[in-house]
């Protein structure tokens, strides 16, 4: 909610959720549904704006765009620069703000898996981020990985790249990171999580 407040360019943000419990002879479980959203600039628009204060991150994104352009990986209405920048914005340490931040998104994604109780697919649990014309789907097929410390740092950092290499310079699986045909004027994060009683002990 704090991220929705700090990054939204409109005065309001919204959240809605409910829990549906299921109990039978074989299993006691529940499905938690939760959505947070705001209106205003999309993730891409925030970084693309000339007023974005974090020029270092913007330059990293421009470098990434140049690499993808050279490889011919941008295709209209399939995988565009907006799609790539929105994915990059989810990585640890990446923020449109000037001060050192950029942990909110990766922590939210990580907590989704923790609340689920494991890292595997269960055909029910999903987390979806939609911002502008970008849709990013998490279902356990790809998980957060820890990368070695960057030069000048002692701390490992977390990424989710939606590919086998774990490298942001390699194209993500377009089944999970894709261009959305319908534009959402802001950002929405929606989760559907299967929680089994065994995972709450």
Order of alpha helices (4+ residues) and beta strands (2+ residues): alpha-beta-beta-alpha-alpha-alpha-alpha-beta-beta-beta-beta
